Amino acid sequence: MEFLWSQSTPKRSFDIWHGVGAGAISRASIINSLHWLRDLGFLSETTKTGKGGHRGLYTAAKTKEEIIDIVRHSVYEQLDHDFDVQVEPN
């Protein structure tokens, strides 16, 4: 997400893979993560066609602050559900 937040234009999975360090993680892991983040609503994907078929172009759909709030709220809800503890976010 940090890489996409730093970009001004949509990026392909290949660009993101290189942007986060191609040697440190497999491209398949990047693609799976992109699809998961898209399904969560954290990323937007548009499709571009050309030689070789369809390509997804990804942009951040949420700001860093929005994602932090979503995750914080989810953790608080899970704590309340699992342990019956009322936790108020600050």
PDB file of N, CA, C and O in Angstrom:
ATOM      1  N   MET A   1       0.823  -1.177   0.000  1.00  0.00           N
ATOM      2  CA  MET A   1       0.000   0.000   0.000  1.00  0.00           C
ATOM      3  C   MET A   1       0.876   1.252   0.000  1.00  0.00           C
ATOM      4  O   MET A   1       0.558   2.232  -0.674  1.00  0.00           O
ATOM      5  N   GLU A   2       1.974   1.223   0.752  1.00  0.00           N
ATOM      6  CA  GLU A   2       2.861   2.396   0.785  1.00  0.00           C
ATOM      7  C   GLU A   2       3.332   2.747  -0.624  1.00  0.00           C
ATOM      8  O   GLU A   2       3.390   3.920  -0.992  1.00  0.00           O
ATOM      9  N   PHE A   3       3.665   1.730  -1.406  1.00  0.00           N
ATOM     10  CA  PHE A   3       4.123   1.978  -2.774  1.00  0.00           C
ATOM     11  C   PHE A   3       3.028   2.655  -3.586  1.00  0.00           C
ATOM     12  O   PHE A   3       3.296   3.639  -4.276  1.00  0.00           O
ATOM     13  N   LEU A   4       1.809   2.152  -3.517  1.00  0.00           N
ATOM     14  CA  LEU A   4       0.716   2.735  -4.300  1.00  0.00           C
ATOM     15  C   LEU A   4       0.365   4.138  -3.820  1.00  0.00           C
ATOM     16  O   LEU A   4       0.037   5.002  -4.634  1.00  0.00           O
ATOM     17  N   TRP A   5       0.427   4.379  -2.514  1.00  0.00           N
ATOM     18  CA  TRP A   5       0.156   5.724  -2.012  1.00  0.00           C
ATOM     19  C   TRP A   5       1.179   6.729  -2.530  1.00  0.00           C
ATOM     20  O   TRP A   5       0.877   7.915  -2.663  1.00  0.00           O
ATOM     21  N   SER A   6       2.387   6.254  -2.821  1.00  0.00           N
ATOM     22  CA  SER A   6       3.440   7.163  -3.285  1.00  0.00           C
ATOM     23  C   SER A   6       3.385   7.422  -4.795  1.00  0.00           C
ATOM     24  O   SER A   6       4.153   8.236  -5.309  1.00  0.00           O
ATOM     25  N   GLN A   7       2.484   6.740  -5.506  1.00  0.00           N
ATOM     26  CA  GLN A   7       2.399   6.850  -6.955  1.00  0.00           C
ATOM     27  C   GLN A   7       1.267   7.779  -7.385  1.00  0.00           C
ATOM     28  O   GLN A   7       0.225   7.852  -6.734  1.00  0.00           O
ATOM     29  N   SER A   8       1.485   8.476  -8.475  1.00  0.00           N
ATOM     30  CA  SER A   8       0.444   9.387  -8.969  1.00  0.00           C
ATOM     31  C   SER A   8      -0.391   8.777 -10.091  1.00  0.00           C
ATOM     32  O   SER A   8      -1.415   9.340 -10.479  1.00  0.00           O
ATOM     33  N   THR A   9       0.042   7.631 -10.613  1.00  0.00           N
ATOM     34  CA  THR A   9      -0.691   6.981 -11.700  1.00  0.00           C
ATOM     35  C   THR A   9      -0.950   5.514 -11.340  1.00  0.00           C
ATOM     36  O   THR A   9      -0.214   4.946 -10.533  1.00  0.00           O
ATOM     37  N   PRO A  10      -1.978   4.893 -11.921  1.00  0.00           N
ATOM     38  CA  PRO A  10      -2.243   3.473 -11.680  1.00  0.00           C
ATOM     39  C   PRO A  10      -1.045   2.618 -12.094  1.00  0.00           C
ATOM     40  O   PRO A  10      -0.319   2.954 -13.029  1.00  0.00           O
ATOM     41  N   LYS A  11      -0.854   1.513 -11.383  1.00  0.00           N
ATOM     42  CA  LYS A  11       0.291   0.630 -11.642  1.00  0.00           C
ATOM     43  C   LYS A  11      -0.156  -0.796 -11.890  1.00  0.00           C
ATOM     44  O   LYS A  11      -1.142  -1.268 -11.324  1.00  0.00           O
ATOM     45  N   ARG A  12       0.603  -1.482 -12.762  1.00  0.00           N
ATOM     46  CA  ARG A  12       0.386  -2.902 -13.028  1.00  0.00           C
ATOM     47  C   ARG A  12       1.008  -3.723 -11.900  1.00  0.00           C
ATOM     48  O   ARG A  12       1.847  -3.224 -11.151  1.00  0.00           O
ATOM     49  N   SER A  13       0.595  -4.976 -11.786  1.00  0.00           N
ATOM     50  CA  SER A  13       1.160  -5.852 -10.762  1.00  0.00           C
ATOM     51  C   SER A  13       2.672  -5.961 -10.931  1.00  0.00           C
ATOM     52  O   SER A  13       3.400  -6.029  -9.941  1.00  0.00           O
ATOM     53  N   PHE A  14       3.146  -5.979 -12.157  1.00  0.00           N
ATOM     54  CA  PHE A  14       4.581  -6.055 -12.429  1.00  0.00           C
ATOM     55  C   PHE A  14       5.310  -4.846 -11.850  1.00  0.00           C
ATOM     56  O   PHE A  14       6.370  -4.992 -11.242  1.00  0.00           O
ATOM     57  N   ASP A  15       4.745  -3.653 -12.036  1.00  0.00           N
ATOM     58  CA  ASP A  15       5.342  -2.429 -11.493  1.00  0.00           C
ATOM     59  C   ASP A  15       5.364  -2.457  -9.966  1.00  0.00           C
ATOM     60  O   ASP A  15       6.343  -2.051  -9.340  1.00  0.00           O
ATOM     61  N   ILE A  16       4.285  -2.934  -9.387  1.00  0.00           N
ATOM     62  CA  ILE A  16       4.187  -3.009  -7.930  1.00  0.00           C
ATOM     63  C   ILE A  16       5.194  -4.013  -7.399  1.00  0.00           C
ATOM     64  O   ILE A  16       5.856  -3.761  -6.392  1.00  0.00           O
ATOM     65  N   TRP A  17       5.312  -5.139  -8.064  1.00  0.00           N
ATOM     66  CA  TRP A  17       6.278  -6.175  -7.682  1.00  0.00           C
ATOM     67  C   TRP A  17       7.687  -5.590  -7.645  1.00  0.00           C
ATOM     68  O   TRP A  17       8.429  -5.806  -6.686  1.00  0.00           O
ATOM     69  N   HIS A  18       8.051  -4.856  -8.680  1.00  0.00           N
ATOM     70  CA  HIS A  18       9.377  -4.226  -8.703  1.00  0.00           C
ATOM     71  C   HIS A  18       9.486  -3.112  -7.670  1.00  0.00           C
ATOM     72  O   HIS A  18      10.549  -2.908  -7.084  1.00  0.00           O
ATOM     73  N   GLY A  19       8.406  -2.401  -7.449  1.00  0.00           N
ATOM     74  CA  GLY A  19       8.417  -1.294  -6.497  1.00  0.00           C
ATOM     75  C   GLY A  19       8.611  -1.718  -5.051  1.00  0.00           C
ATOM     76  O   GLY A  19       9.165  -0.967  -4.249  1.00  0.00           O
ATOM     77  N   VAL A  20       8.156  -2.923  -4.716  1.00  0.00           N
ATOM     78  CA  VAL A  20       8.289  -3.398  -3.340  1.00  0.00           C
ATOM     79  C   VAL A  20       9.484  -4.327  -3.159  1.00  0.00           C
ATOM     80  O   VAL A  20       9.737  -4.799  -2.050  1.00  0.00           O
ATOM     81  N   GLY A  21      10.211  -4.591  -4.218  1.00  0.00           N
ATOM     82  CA  GLY A  21      11.403  -5.437  -4.120  1.00  0.00           C
ATOM     83  C   GLY A  21      11.161  -6.817  -4.680  1.00  0.00           C
ATOM     84  O   GLY A  21      10.811  -7.740  -3.945  1.00  0.00           O
ATOM     85  N   ALA A  22      11.346  -6.964  -5.988  1.00  0.00           N
ATOM     86  CA  ALA A  22      11.023  -8.204  -6.702  1.00  0.00           C
ATOM     87  C   ALA A  22      11.733  -9.422  -6.128  1.00  0.00           C
ATOM     88  O   ALA A  22      11.185 -10.523  -6.174  1.00  0.00           O
ATOM     89  N   GLY A  23      12.927  -9.257  -5.594  1.00  0.00           N
ATOM     90  CA  GLY A  23      13.656 -10.407  -5.073  1.00  0.00           C
ATOM     91  C   GLY A  23      13.157 -10.878  -3.716  1.00  0.00           C
ATOM     92  O   GLY A  23      13.441 -12.004  -3.308  1.00  0.00           O
ATOM     93  N   ALA A  24      12.418 -10.033  -3.018  1.00  0.00           N
ATOM     94  CA  ALA A  24      11.992 -10.350  -1.653  1.00  0.00           C
ATOM     95  C   ALA A  24      10.677 -11.112  -1.594  1.00  0.00           C
ATOM     96  O   ALA A  24      10.379 -11.740  -0.578  1.00  0.00           O
ATOM     97  N   ILE A  25       9.893 -11.072  -2.651  1.00  0.00           N
ATOM     98  CA  ILE A  25       8.558 -11.681  -2.642  1.00  0.00           C
ATOM     99  C   ILE A  25       8.226 -12.151  -4.058  1.00  0.00           C
ATOM    100  O   ILE A  25       8.655 -11.544  -5.039  1.00  0.00           O
ATOM    101  N   SER A  26       7.466 -13.229  -4.153  1.00  0.00           N
ATOM    102  CA  SER A  26       7.117 -13.733  -5.480  1.00  0.00           C
ATOM    103  C   SER A  26       6.049 -12.855  -6.121  1.00  0.00           C
ATOM    104  O   SER A  26       5.259 -12.203  -5.437  1.00  0.00           O
ATOM    105  N   ARG A  27       6.045 -12.855  -7.430  1.00  0.00           N
ATOM    106  CA  ARG A  27       5.031 -12.076  -8.143  1.00  0.00           C
ATOM    107  C   ARG A  27       3.636 -12.639  -7.876  1.00  0.00           C
ATOM    108  O   ARG A  27       2.667 -11.885  -7.784  1.00  0.00           O
ATOM    109  N   ALA A  28       3.537 -13.957  -7.751  1.00  0.00           N
ATOM    110  CA  ALA A  28       2.240 -14.571  -7.453  1.00  0.00           C
ATOM    111  C   ALA A  28       1.705 -14.065  -6.119  1.00  0.00           C
ATOM    112  O   ALA A  28       0.503 -13.835  -5.986  1.00  0.00           O
ATOM    113  N   SER A  29       2.576 -13.890  -5.131  1.00  0.00           N
ATOM    114  CA  SER A  29       2.151 -13.357  -3.837  1.00  0.00           C
ATOM    115  C   SER A  29       1.649 -11.928  -3.975  1.00  0.00           C
ATOM    116  O   SER A  29       0.674 -11.543  -3.330  1.00  0.00           O
ATOM    117  N   ILE A  30       2.314 -11.143  -4.814  1.00  0.00           N
ATOM    118  CA  ILE A  30       1.875  -9.770  -5.069  1.00  0.00           C
ATOM    119  C   ILE A  30       0.487  -9.779  -5.701  1.00  0.00           C
ATOM    120  O   ILE A  30      -0.401  -9.050  -5.257  1.00  0.00           O
ATOM    121  N   ILE A  31       0.295 -10.588  -6.722  1.00  0.00           N
ATOM    122  CA  ILE A  31      -0.991 -10.655  -7.427  1.00  0.00           C
ATOM    123  C   ILE A  31      -2.098 -11.103  -6.475  1.00  0.00           C
ATOM    124  O   ILE A  31      -3.179 -10.514  -6.464  1.00  0.00           O
ATOM    125  N   ASN A  32      -1.840 -12.137  -5.679  1.00  0.00           N
ATOM    126  CA  ASN A  32      -2.843 -12.605  -4.711  1.00  0.00           C
ATOM    127  C   ASN A  32      -3.178 -11.511  -3.702  1.00  0.00           C
ATOM    128  O   ASN A  32      -4.343 -11.316  -3.358  1.00  0.00           O
ATOM    129  N   SER A  33      -2.159 -10.799  -3.228  1.00  0.00           N
ATOM    130  CA  SER A  33      -2.382  -9.716  -2.271  1.00  0.00           C
ATOM    131  C   SER A  33      -3.183  -8.575  -2.894  1.00  0.00           C
ATOM    132  O   SER A  33      -4.063  -8.004  -2.250  1.00  0.00           O
ATOM    133  N   LEU A  34      -2.877  -8.246  -4.141  1.00  0.00           N
ATOM    134  CA  LEU A  34      -3.611  -7.187  -4.834  1.00  0.00           C
ATOM    135  C   LEU A  34      -5.084  -7.543  -4.971  1.00  0.00           C
ATOM    136  O   LEU A  34      -5.953  -6.702  -4.745  1.00  0.00           O
ATOM    137  N   HIS A  35      -5.364  -8.778  -5.338  1.00  0.00           N
ATOM    138  CA  HIS A  35      -6.762  -9.213  -5.483  1.00  0.00           C
ATOM    139  C   HIS A  35      -7.480  -9.181  -4.134  1.00  0.00           C
ATOM    140  O   HIS A  35      -8.638  -8.771  -4.060  1.00  0.00           O
ATOM    141  N   TRP A  36      -6.803  -9.609  -3.073  1.00  0.00           N
ATOM    142  CA  TRP A  36      -7.390  -9.610  -1.734  1.00  0.00           C
ATOM    143  C   TRP A  36      -7.668  -8.177  -1.288  1.00  0.00           C
ATOM    144  O   TRP A  36      -8.745  -7.889  -0.766  1.00  0.00           O
ATOM    145  N   LEU A  37      -6.702  -7.277  -1.491  1.00  0.00           N
ATOM    146  CA  LEU A  37      -6.887  -5.876  -1.103  1.00  0.00           C
ATOM    147  C   LEU A  37      -7.983  -5.209  -1.938  1.00  0.00           C
ATOM    148  O   LEU A  37      -8.725  -4.367  -1.431  1.00  0.00           O
ATOM    149  N   ARG A  38      -8.083  -5.580  -3.199  1.00  0.00           N
ATOM    150  CA  ARG A  38      -9.173  -5.072  -4.049  1.00  0.00           C
ATOM    151  C   ARG A  38     -10.523  -5.543  -3.526  1.00  0.00           C
ATOM    152  O   ARG A  38     -11.468  -4.759  -3.442  1.00  0.00           O
ATOM    153  N   ASP A  39     -10.612  -6.825  -3.174  1.00  0.00           N
ATOM    154  CA  ASP A  39     -11.865  -7.379  -2.667  1.00  0.00           C
ATOM    155  C   ASP A  39     -12.270  -6.740  -1.336  1.00  0.00           C
ATOM    156  O   ASP A  39     -13.459  -6.644  -1.030  1.00  0.00           O
ATOM    157  N   LEU A  40     -11.298  -6.310  -0.555  1.00  0.00           N
ATOM    158  CA  LEU A  40     -11.580  -5.614   0.709  1.00  0.00           C
ATOM    159  C   LEU A  40     -11.982  -4.155   0.490  1.00  0.00           C
ATOM    160  O   LEU A  40     -12.464  -3.492   1.407  1.00  0.00           O
ATOM    161  N   GLY A  41     -11.779  -3.666  -0.728  1.00  0.00           N
ATOM    162  CA  GLY A  41     -12.115  -2.283  -1.033  1.00  0.00           C
ATOM    163  C   GLY A  41     -10.978  -1.306  -0.786  1.00  0.00           C
ATOM    164  O   GLY A  41     -11.181  -0.094  -0.851  1.00  0.00           O
ATOM    165  N   PHE A  42      -9.776  -1.818  -0.502  1.00  0.00           N
ATOM    166  CA  PHE A  42      -8.626  -0.955  -0.251  1.00  0.00           C
ATOM    167  C   PHE A  42      -7.973  -0.492  -1.548  1.00  0.00           C
ATOM    168  O   PHE A  42      -7.298   0.537  -1.570  1.00  0.00           O
ATOM    169  N   LEU A  43      -8.170  -1.243  -2.628  1.00  0.00           N
ATOM    170  CA  LEU A  43      -7.617  -0.899  -3.941  1.00  0.00           C
ATOM    171  C   LEU A  43      -8.728  -0.792  -4.967  1.00  0.00           C
ATOM    172  O   LEU A  43      -9.781  -1.415  -4.833  1.00  0.00           O
ATOM    173  N   SER A  44      -8.478   0.005  -5.990  1.00  0.00           N
ATOM    174  CA  SER A  44      -9.346   0.050  -7.170  1.00  0.00           C
ATOM    175  C   SER A  44      -8.573  -0.577  -8.319  1.00  0.00           C
ATOM    176  O   SER A  44      -7.364  -0.387  -8.446  1.00  0.00           O
ATOM    177  N   GLU A  45      -9.282  -1.323  -9.150  1.00  0.00           N
ATOM    178  CA  GLU A  45      -8.645  -1.948 -10.304  1.00  0.00           C
ATOM    179  C   GLU A  45      -9.412  -1.572 -11.561  1.00  0.00           C
ATOM    180  O   GLU A  45     -10.637  -1.682 -11.617  1.00  0.00           O
ATOM    181  N   THR A  46      -8.679  -1.132 -12.553  1.00  0.00           N
ATOM    182  CA  THR A  46      -9.247  -0.945 -13.885  1.00  0.00           C
ATOM    183  C   THR A  46      -8.509  -1.904 -14.810  1.00  0.00           C
ATOM    184  O   THR A  46      -7.350  -2.245 -14.578  1.00  0.00           O
ATOM    185  N   THR A  47      -9.195  -2.328 -15.850  1.00  0.00           N
ATOM    186  CA  THR A  47      -8.611  -3.293 -16.772  1.00  0.00           C
ATOM    187  C   THR A  47      -8.228  -2.611 -18.068  1.00  0.00           C
ATOM    188  O   THR A  47      -8.998  -1.835 -18.633  1.00  0.00           O
ATOM    189  N   LYS A  48      -7.032  -2.913 -18.527  1.00  0.00           N
ATOM    190  CA  LYS A  48      -6.524  -2.395 -19.794  1.00  0.00           C
ATOM    191  C   LYS A  48      -6.235  -3.594 -20.693  1.00  0.00           C
ATOM    192  O   LYS A  48      -5.654  -4.587 -20.255  1.00  0.00           O
ATOM    193  N   THR A  49      -6.645  -3.490 -21.944  1.00  0.00           N
ATOM    194  CA  THR A  49      -6.368  -4.574 -22.879  1.00  0.00           C
ATOM    195  C   THR A  49      -5.272  -4.136 -23.850  1.00  0.00           C
ATOM    196  O   THR A  49      -5.109  -2.955 -24.158  1.00  0.00           O
ATOM    197  N   GLY A  50      -4.551  -5.109 -24.302  1.00  0.00           N
ATOM    198  CA  GLY A  50      -3.475  -4.844 -25.251  1.00  0.00           C
ATOM    199  C   GLY A  50      -2.841  -6.154 -25.659  1.00  0.00           C
ATOM    200  O   GLY A  50      -3.431  -7.220 -25.482  1.00  0.00           O
ATOM    201  N   LYS A  51      -1.641  -6.077 -26.204  1.00  0.00           N
ATOM    202  CA  LYS A  51      -0.938  -7.307 -26.558  1.00  0.00           C
ATOM    203  C   LYS A  51      -0.754  -8.153 -25.316  1.00  0.00           C
ATOM    204  O   LYS A  51      -0.335  -7.658 -24.270  1.00  0.00           O
ATOM    205  N   GLY A  52      -1.066  -9.412 -25.436  1.00  0.00           N
ATOM    206  CA  GLY A  52      -0.924 -10.304 -24.295  1.00  0.00           C
ATOM    207  C   GLY A  52      -2.168 -10.414 -23.433  1.00  0.00           C
ATOM    208  O   GLY A  52      -2.169 -11.163 -22.456  1.00  0.00           O
ATOM    209  N   GLY A  53      -3.218  -9.696 -23.765  1.00  0.00           N
ATOM    210  CA  GLY A  53      -4.474  -9.844 -23.031  1.00  0.00           C
ATOM    211  C   GLY A  53      -4.798  -8.692 -22.113  1.00  0.00           C
ATOM    212  O   GLY A  53      -4.445  -7.543 -22.379  1.00  0.00           O
ATOM    213  N   HIS A  54      -5.475  -9.014 -21.030  1.00  0.00           N
ATOM    214  CA  HIS A  54      -5.972  -8.014 -20.079  1.00  0.00           C
ATOM    215  C   HIS A  54      -4.948  -7.786 -18.970  1.00  0.00           C
ATOM    216  O   HIS A  54      -4.290  -8.717 -18.508  1.00  0.00           O
ATOM    217  N   ARG A  55      -4.832  -6.542 -18.560  1.00  0.00           N
ATOM    218  CA  ARG A  55      -3.949  -6.189 -17.459  1.00  0.00           C
ATOM    219  C   ARG A  55      -4.719  -5.334 -16.464  1.00  0.00           C
ATOM    220  O   ARG A  55      -5.453  -4.419 -16.839  1.00  0.00           O
ATOM    221  N   GLY A  56      -4.534  -5.655 -15.182  1.00  0.00           N
ATOM    222  CA  GLY A  56      -5.145  -4.841 -14.144  1.00  0.00           C
ATOM    223  C   GLY A  56      -4.234  -3.673 -13.789  1.00  0.00           C
ATOM    224  O   GLY A  56      -3.021  -3.833 -13.656  1.00  0.00           O
ATOM    225  N   LEU A  57      -4.826  -2.514 -13.639  1.00  0.00           N
ATOM    226  CA  LEU A  57      -4.105  -1.326 -13.184  1.00  0.00           C
ATOM    227  C   LEU A  57      -4.672  -0.956 -11.818  1.00  0.00           C
ATOM    228  O   LEU A  57      -5.882  -0.789 -11.668  1.00  0.00           O
ATOM    229  N   TYR A  58      -3.805  -0.831 -10.833  1.00  0.00           N
ATOM    230  CA  TYR A  58      -4.236  -0.667  -9.448  1.00  0.00           C
ATOM    231  C   TYR A  58      -3.907   0.719  -8.906  1.00  0.00           C
ATOM    232  O   TYR A  58      -2.853   1.284  -9.195  1.00  0.00           O
ATOM    233  N   THR A  59      -4.835   1.252  -8.115  1.00  0.00           N
ATOM    234  CA  THR A  59      -4.624   2.494  -7.370  1.00  0.00           C
ATOM    235  C   THR A  59      -5.200   2.286  -5.974  1.00  0.00           C
ATOM    236  O   THR A  59      -6.067   1.437  -5.763  1.00  0.00           O
ATOM    237  N   ALA A  60      -4.712   3.063  -5.042  1.00  0.00           N
ATOM    238  CA  ALA A  60      -5.236   2.991  -3.676  1.00  0.00           C
ATOM    239  C   ALA A  60      -6.628   3.609  -3.652  1.00  0.00           C
ATOM    240  O   ALA A  60      -6.825   4.728  -4.124  1.00  0.00           O
ATOM    241  N   ALA A  61      -7.588   2.879  -3.103  1.00  0.00           N
ATOM    242  CA  ALA A  61      -8.962   3.381  -2.990  1.00  0.00           C
ATOM    243  C   ALA A  61      -9.203   4.040  -1.638  1.00  0.00           C
ATOM    244  O   ALA A  61     -10.168   4.784  -1.461  1.00  0.00           O
ATOM    245  N   LYS A  62      -8.324   3.762  -0.694  1.00  0.00           N
ATOM    246  CA  LYS A  62      -8.442   4.317   0.663  1.00  0.00           C
ATOM    247  C   LYS A  62      -7.099   4.942   1.045  1.00  0.00           C
ATOM    248  O   LYS A  62      -6.040   4.498   0.603  1.00  0.00           O
ATOM    249  N   THR A  63      -7.171   5.972   1.867  1.00  0.00           N
ATOM    250  CA  THR A  63      -5.953   6.582   2.392  1.00  0.00           C
ATOM    251  C   THR A  63      -5.407   5.711   3.522  1.00  0.00           C
ATOM    252  O   THR A  63      -6.087   4.817   4.026  1.00  0.00           O
ATOM    253  N   LYS A  64      -4.177   5.993   3.903  1.00  0.00           N
ATOM    254  CA  LYS A  64      -3.569   5.266   5.015  1.00  0.00           C
ATOM    255  C   LYS A  64      -4.405   5.437   6.286  1.00  0.00           C
ATOM    256  O   LYS A  64      -4.617   4.477   7.026  1.00  0.00           O
ATOM    257  N   GLU A  65      -4.875   6.649   6.534  1.00  0.00           N
ATOM    258  CA  GLU A  65      -5.674   6.921   7.720  1.00  0.00           C
ATOM    259  C   GLU A  65      -6.989   6.146   7.697  1.00  0.00           C
ATOM    260  O   GLU A  65      -7.433   5.644   8.730  1.00  0.00           O
ATOM    261  N   GLU A  66      -7.613   6.048   6.526  1.00  0.00           N
ATOM    262  CA  GLU A  66      -8.867   5.294   6.417  1.00  0.00           C
ATOM    263  C   GLU A  66      -8.643   3.817   6.706  1.00  0.00           C
ATOM    264  O   GLU A  66      -9.453   3.190   7.389  1.00  0.00           O
ATOM    265  N   ILE A  67      -7.562   3.260   6.200  1.00  0.00           N
ATOM    266  CA  ILE A  67      -7.280   1.841   6.433  1.00  0.00           C
ATOM    267  C   ILE A  67      -6.966   1.594   7.902  1.00  0.00           C
ATOM    268  O   ILE A  67      -7.411   0.596   8.469  1.00  0.00           O
ATOM    269  N   ILE A  68      -6.209   2.486   8.523  1.00  0.00           N
ATOM    270  CA  ILE A  68      -5.919   2.340   9.950  1.00  0.00           C
ATOM    271  C   ILE A  68      -7.219   2.343  10.748  1.00  0.00           C
ATOM    272  O   ILE A  68      -7.386   1.530  11.657  1.00  0.00           O
ATOM    273  N   ASP A  69      -8.136   3.240  10.423  1.00  0.00           N
ATOM    274  CA  ASP A  69      -9.425   3.291  11.122  1.00  0.00           C
ATOM    275  C   ASP A  69     -10.233   2.014  10.913  1.00  0.00           C
ATOM    276  O   ASP A  69     -10.850   1.510  11.851  1.00  0.00           O
ATOM    277  N   ILE A  70     -10.232   1.492   9.697  1.00  0.00           N
ATOM    278  CA  ILE A  70     -10.967   0.258   9.396  1.00  0.00           C
ATOM    279  C   ILE A  70     -10.400  -0.909  10.192  1.00  0.00           C
ATOM    280  O   ILE A  70     -11.149  -1.678  10.796  1.00  0.00           O
ATOM    281  N   VAL A  71      -9.082  -1.040  10.193  1.00  0.00           N
ATOM    282  CA  VAL A  71      -8.436  -2.144  10.917  1.00  0.00           C
ATOM    283  C   VAL A  71      -8.660  -1.991  12.420  1.00  0.00           C
ATOM    284  O   VAL A  71      -8.965  -2.969  13.102  1.00  0.00           O
ATOM    285  N   ARG A  72      -8.513  -0.779  12.937  1.00  0.00           N
ATOM    286  CA  ARG A  72      -8.728  -0.533  14.368  1.00  0.00           C
ATOM    287  C   ARG A  72     -10.158  -0.923  14.763  1.00  0.00           C
ATOM    288  O   ARG A  72     -10.367  -1.603  15.768  1.00  0.00           O
ATOM    289  N   HIS A  73     -11.121  -0.493  13.976  1.00  0.00           N
ATOM    290  CA  HIS A  73     -12.522  -0.808  14.268  1.00  0.00           C
ATOM    291  C   HIS A  73     -12.754  -2.325  14.228  1.00  0.00           C
ATOM    292  O   HIS A  73     -13.464  -2.869  15.074  1.00  0.00           O
ATOM    293  N   SER A  74     -12.164  -2.991  13.263  1.00  0.00           N
ATOM    294  CA  SER A  74     -12.317  -4.434  13.133  1.00  0.00           C
ATOM    295  C   SER A  74     -11.722  -5.170  14.337  1.00  0.00           C
ATOM    296  O   SER A  74     -12.312  -6.128  14.838  1.00  0.00           O
ATOM    297  N   VAL A  75     -10.566  -4.723  14.792  1.00  0.00           N
ATOM    298  CA  VAL A  75      -9.927  -5.347  15.957  1.00  0.00           C
ATOM    299  C   VAL A  75     -10.799  -5.150  17.196  1.00  0.00           C
ATOM    300  O   VAL A  75     -11.005  -6.090  17.964  1.00  0.00           O
ATOM    301  N   TYR A  76     -11.312  -3.934  17.396  1.00  0.00           N
ATOM    302  CA  TYR A  76     -12.169  -3.663  18.550  1.00  0.00           C
ATOM    303  C   TYR A  76     -13.431  -4.523  18.516  1.00  0.00           C
ATOM    304  O   TYR A  76     -13.849  -5.063  19.541  1.00  0.00           O
ATOM    305  N   GLU A  77     -14.031  -4.647  17.342  1.00  0.00           N
ATOM    306  CA  GLU A  77     -15.231  -5.475  17.218  1.00  0.00           C
ATOM    307  C   GLU A  77     -14.924  -6.935  17.543  1.00  0.00           C
ATOM    308  O   GLU A  77     -15.709  -7.602  18.217  1.00  0.00           O
ATOM    309  N   GLN A  78     -13.784  -7.428  17.064  1.00  0.00           N
ATOM    310  CA  GLN A  78     -13.410  -8.820  17.307  1.00  0.00           C
ATOM    311  C   GLN A  78     -13.126  -9.062  18.790  1.00  0.00           C
ATOM    312  O   GLN A  78     -13.502 -10.102  19.330  1.00  0.00           O
ATOM    313  N   LEU A  79     -12.463  -8.106  19.454  1.00  0.00           N
ATOM    314  CA  LEU A  79     -12.223  -8.234  20.893  1.00  0.00           C
ATOM    315  C   LEU A  79     -13.542  -8.277  21.655  1.00  0.00           C
ATOM    316  O   LEU A  79     -13.720  -9.086  22.566  1.00  0.00           O
ATOM    317  N   ASP A  80     -14.448  -7.411  21.276  1.00  0.00           N
ATOM    318  CA  ASP A  80     -15.759  -7.384  21.926  1.00  0.00           C
ATOM    319  C   ASP A  80     -16.490  -8.708  21.714  1.00  0.00           C
ATOM    320  O   ASP A  80     -17.093  -9.244  22.643  1.00  0.00           O
ATOM    321  N   HIS A  81     -16.437  -9.225  20.508  1.00  0.00           N
ATOM    322  CA  HIS A  81     -17.120 -10.480  20.179  1.00  0.00           C
ATOM    323  C   HIS A  81     -16.494 -11.666  20.901  1.00  0.00           C
ATOM    324  O   HIS A  81     -17.207 -12.474  21.496  1.00  0.00           O
ATOM    325  N   ASP A  82     -15.164 -11.778  20.855  1.00  0.00           N
ATOM    326  CA  ASP A  82     -14.483 -12.948  21.401  1.00  0.00           C
ATOM    327  C   ASP A  82     -14.381 -12.942  22.929  1.00  0.00           C
ATOM    328  O   ASP A  82     -14.455 -13.994  23.564  1.00  0.00           O
ATOM    329  N   PHE A  83     -14.212 -11.763  23.509  1.00  0.00           N
ATOM    330  CA  PHE A  83     -13.942 -11.696  24.947  1.00  0.00           C
ATOM    331  C   PHE A  83     -14.984 -10.903  25.726  1.00  0.00           C
ATOM    332  O   PHE A  83     -14.838 -10.717  26.934  1.00  0.00           O
ATOM    333  N   ASP A  84     -16.015 -10.441  25.067  1.00  0.00           N
ATOM    334  CA  ASP A  84     -17.061  -9.631  25.691  1.00  0.00           C
ATOM    335  C   ASP A  84     -16.451  -8.463  26.471  1.00  0.00           C
ATOM    336  O   ASP A  84     -16.820  -8.189  27.614  1.00  0.00           O
ATOM    337  N   VAL A  85     -15.510  -7.788  25.816  1.00  0.00           N
ATOM    338  CA  VAL A  85     -14.825  -6.634  26.399  1.00  0.00           C
ATOM    339  C   VAL A  85     -15.182  -5.407  25.570  1.00  0.00           C
ATOM    340  O   VAL A  85     -15.008  -5.393  24.351  1.00  0.00           O
ATOM    341  N   GLN A  86     -15.676  -4.392  26.241  1.00  0.00           N
ATOM    342  CA  GLN A  86     -16.003  -3.160  25.538  1.00  0.00           C
ATOM    343  C   GLN A  86     -14.739  -2.303  25.452  1.00  0.00           C
ATOM    344  O   GLN A  86     -14.225  -1.832  26.466  1.00  0.00           O
ATOM    345  N   VAL A  87     -14.260  -2.113  24.254  1.00  0.00           N
ATOM    346  CA  VAL A  87     -13.070  -1.284  24.032  1.00  0.00           C
ATOM    347  C   VAL A  87     -13.519  -0.098  23.188  1.00  0.00           C
ATOM    348  O   VAL A  87     -14.126  -0.263  22.130  1.00  0.00           O
ATOM    349  N   GLU A  88     -13.214   1.081  23.668  1.00  0.00           N
ATOM    350  CA  GLU A  88     -13.577   2.299  22.943  1.00  0.00           C
ATOM    351  C   GLU A  88     -12.364   2.826  22.186  1.00  0.00           C
ATOM    352  O   GLU A  88     -11.319   3.070  22.790  1.00  0.00           O
ATOM    353  N   PRO A  89     -12.487   3.003  20.880  1.00  0.00           N
ATOM    354  CA  PRO A  89     -11.379   3.572  20.126  1.00  0.00           C
ATOM    355  C   PRO A  89     -11.167   5.030  20.529  1.00  0.00           C
ATOM    356  O   PRO A  89     -12.124   5.756  20.799  1.00  0.00           O
ATOM    357  N   ASN A  90      -9.882   5.456  20.567  1.00  0.00           N
ATOM    358  CA  ASN A  90      -9.613   6.868  20.885  1.00  0.00           C
ATOM    359  C   ASN A  90      -9.650   7.682  19.650  1.00  0.00           C
ATOM    360  O   ASN A  90      -9.449   8.895  19.704  1.00  0.00           O
TER     361      ASN A  90
END
